[in-house]
Structures are given as C-alpha cells and as structure tokens.
Amino acid sequence: MTIEQKRVLTTAIPGPRSVELHARKTAAVAAGVGTTLPVYVERAGGGIVVDVDGNQLIDFGSGIAVTSIGNAAPRVVEAVQAQVADFTHTCFMVTPYEEYVAVAEKLNELTPGDFEKRSALFNSGAEAVENAVKIARHATGRQAIVAFDHAYHGRTNMTMALTAKNMPYKHRFGPFAGEIYRVPMAYPFRWPTGPENCADEAFETFTSLVHAQIGESNCAAVILEPIQGEGGFIVPAPGFLARMVDWCRDHGILFIADEIQTGFCRTGDWFACEAEDVVPDLITTAKGIAGGLPLAAVTGRAEVMDAVHGGGLGGTYGGNPVACAAGLASIETMQAEDLCGAARRIEGIMRPRLAALAEKYPAIGDVRGRGAMLAVELVEPGTKTPNPELTAAVAKACHAEGLITLTAGTFGNVLRFLPPLVIGEELLLEGLGILEAAFGASA
Ligand SMILES: Cc1ncc(COP(=O)(O)O)c(C=O)c1O
C-alpha cells in the first residue's frame, strides 16, 4: 500500500495508543533495550513513518541507516513474498541455494578493488565484524587488531572491545576480548593543534603507536569506519585514510573498512572508501544492504578470504534465502533508481541549510558528513565544550513536531541526519524547516 508522502499530526507525540504500548513494552521488554522515540509503528514507506495513532512522521533516521531504499520498497516486497512462498530456510551450509551465491557475486562486483574477491554472509553488522577479525587473524597468523577512538563496531564481546564508547555500550559488560589496541582518530574538529595538522599528526601518532606498543609484525589488521557513524559522523582528515592504508600494506597489515553504516550509496558512492580511492582488503557491510531484512557480509581479497579452512566460517541463518532475496532486490533498486545520485542531491539541499544554521547559531561548532550522512556537532558557544543538553533538547523538539532525528557522538552532542535516499524534496525541506524551528526554540 502506498503511503501519502505528507507529515500529519493527529495527536501529541507520542499519542495515546503509543503510550499504552510503551507501558506494555516497559513491563515485558528488558530495560536495557532502549527507545529513541516511543511512537509505535504501523506502516512506513518513502520518507514517512505512520504510527498507531495515525500520525505520519518525517523520517530522518532510516532505522539507523538501513532503509535507504525506503521501507517496504516494492521490489523488496515482491522478492520477499516470492521467496517466502518457495522456501524459507535450508541452511546454506547444508543444502545451498542460488540467492546466496548471487548476493556474493554482487558484493564482489560492487565493492572497491578490481582483484578477485570472495564474500561470506551473516545476520548482523556485529557478526560480520567478528568474522572479519577471525579471517584477518587466520590469514595473517597475527593477533593484534587496531581500532580507533570514537569507533563503533557492535555489541558482541569482540565488537564491544573494538567499540570506543563506555556508556551505554561497554559499561560493566567486561572483560572484553583481548589483543585490541586503540589509537587516536584523525578528527579534524577536535585535533589539538588544529584541523590543518590533523592528517599528518594523526598518521605519525598511528605509526609510532603501532610500532612501539604492538610491533608491525604482530598486527593482523586495522579496522576503521571510513566515516565514523555512532561516534558522530567523523570524517577523517583528508589524506589520512589513504596514507594509513598504504603504510599498513607495506607492513603486511590488513585494512578492514567497516562500511556497515556508510555503505550502499549512503555517502553518494557505493562505498565511502571510494571518495579517497582507498581499496580495503576486507569490507564489512550490513544495514542498507537488504532494505531492512537482516543481512550482513564480509567481502575481501580471495587469497585472504580463502585462507580459512572449510567449515571455519558460517552460522545457521547467515545468508538466509529471504534476506538474500531482499538484498538482491535492494541492490537492483539502488542501481535502477541511481541512489548514489540521490544521496548527492540530498547533500546539495541539506548542506547549505545546515551551514546557514551554523552561521546563525554559534552552538553549532561543526557541520560535516557526506551524501545523505550529515551531522552537526553542538558545543557551548565560542568553545569546543560538548553540549549534549542542547542536542537532546533540539532532538526532542523535532520529535514533538513529527520529525524523526537521531543523536550520536562520544559526548552525545551530535545531531545526525540519515534520510531514506528516496525521500521527496518537499519532505526533506519540511524536515529542515522543523529542525530550524527546533533550534529557534531551544538554542
Ligand atoms: C559502523 C558499524 N559497525 C557495526 C555495527 C553493528 O551492526 P549491527 O547493529 O547490525 O550488529 C554498526 C551499527 O550501528 C555500525 O554502525
């Protein structure tokens, strides 16, 4: 069913039926499973989420960068319905099926690098990252993994160890997996000696820490999000990524690009590494890959991926046929509708408006991101002191007006915008208007 692409508020947000359901949630669901905005969803499509009270909210979150092609996208609905009717599961490791192979072929073709590749499919981003680490360790015979400040790689034991932020992700969940080392991120806005020195100094710090604390020959891989997601849409200082990857290659250290949030057209390219011509050895993907169905992957150099013995990788549900059918339909949609182009058009509309907002409100310290992955970092005016209170207030004011926005950042002071790439221009402009009014009321 198509949903009218229009914001409609019929009740306060959340409305009475959502409030009722939220009371049931509190009584039935573990308290640790949080909620950003407790409106309960009935339907969603394009740039609109319809709640159980009949409100229609504008979506600037895409379920955290997942429904880039829109919710219940027609090709996905058709492919999933057909697949569900044929068969729902056999386990690819028992009796395989074409859909899994076809997704692997697509990933090998679309990811950067014109060498021979292989892919393996999983259920979640965290599971893909876990497996990328397993593969890197096995292929190199080395153990150390280097991760960055502000990184987010998931919530399983290994990925918690890779994730940088304590609250809410790690607090009292240790002990964590071993042989993980952390280095500073090339974060231009917060680089101590200024953004102009960030790329060079971050590179020097990176190489000297790896040399002094790990030893190059003990280092299996470096993992980095080419634009950090949960950490606050931090774009590494230009040049840092390419230099770091070259140096790793010189020392036999693999580079794992975690493209789980940045992948599949989100930043205006199929993968964010492309903007700097960086070719990873291994790439992890999930989120935007399958229009909302749980699918994730590791794709990489054939000789690295194939180093692992038969039976060493897998899982009961990894590459489930329904998820694979959704993945193929999603990729087809991205190609047919040129969603990389759409992400660039969204940036063309949003970035000037965010820049104008930053001119008006000195609490906006930085505007950054790429494509349809944009953010503003909020500070105490005239300083770089994080301002999480204002961030929460602006997000709350947006929510009350029916605009779904998300926050992020190690200090909780980043408002991030991840609209579906299929959002119409009118909704995008209306959402920006709501954001501007929210700053007017809160800043
Ligand atoms: C960059 C990155 N890596 C890994 C993950 C973990 O993915 P999942 O939540 O599917 O386990 C996320 C999720 O936000 C992410 O943004």
Ligand as a Chemical Component Dictionary entry (heavy atoms), coordinates in Angstrom:
data_LIG
# 
_chem_comp.id                   LIG 
_chem_comp.type                 NON-POLYMER 
_chem_comp.pdbx_formal_charge   0 
_chem_comp.three_letter_code    LIG 
# 
loop_
_chem_comp_atom.comp_id 
_chem_comp_atom.atom_id 
_chem_comp_atom.alt_atom_id 
_chem_comp_atom.type_symbol 
_chem_comp_atom.charge 
_chem_comp_atom.model_Cartn_x 
_chem_comp_atom.model_Cartn_y 
_chem_comp_atom.model_Cartn_z 
_chem_comp_atom.pdbx_ordinal 
LIG C1 C1 C 0 29.926 1.021  11.627 1  
LIG C2 C2 C 0 29.106 -0.025 12.311 2  
LIG N1 N1 N 0 29.638 -1.236 12.531 3  
LIG C3 C3 C 0 28.939 -2.218 13.126 4  
LIG C4 C4 C 0 27.648 -2.005 13.558 5  
LIG C5 C5 C 0 26.890 -3.119 14.210 6  
LIG O1 O1 O 0 25.855 -3.550 13.395 7  
LIG P1 P1 P 0 24.627 -4.397 13.987 8  
LIG O2 O2 O 0 23.856 -3.446 14.865 9  
LIG O3 O3 O 0 23.861 -4.840 12.780 10 
LIG O4 O4 O 0 25.217 -5.525 14.755 11 
LIG C6 C6 C 0 27.058 -0.754 13.363 12 
LIG C7 C7 C 0 25.695 -0.477 13.844 13 
LIG O5 O5 O 0 25.307 0.637  14.115 14 
LIG C8 C8 C 0 27.809 0.267  12.728 15 
LIG O6 O6 O 0 27.296 1.492  12.509 16 
# 
loop_
_chem_comp_bond.comp_id 
_chem_comp_bond.atom_id_1 
_chem_comp_bond.atom_id_2 
_chem_comp_bond.value_order 
_chem_comp_bond.pdbx_ordinal 
LIG C1 C2 SING 1  
LIG C2 N1 SING 2  
LIG C2 C8 DOUB 3  
LIG N1 C3 DOUB 4  
LIG C3 C4 SING 5  
LIG C4 C5 SING 6  
LIG C4 C6 DOUB 7  
LIG C5 O1 SING 8  
LIG O1 P1 SING 9  
LIG P1 O2 DOUB 10 
LIG P1 O3 SING 11 
LIG P1 O4 SING 12 
LIG C6 C7 SING 13 
LIG C6 C8 SING 14 
LIG C7 O5 DOUB 15 
LIG C8 O6 SING 16 
# 
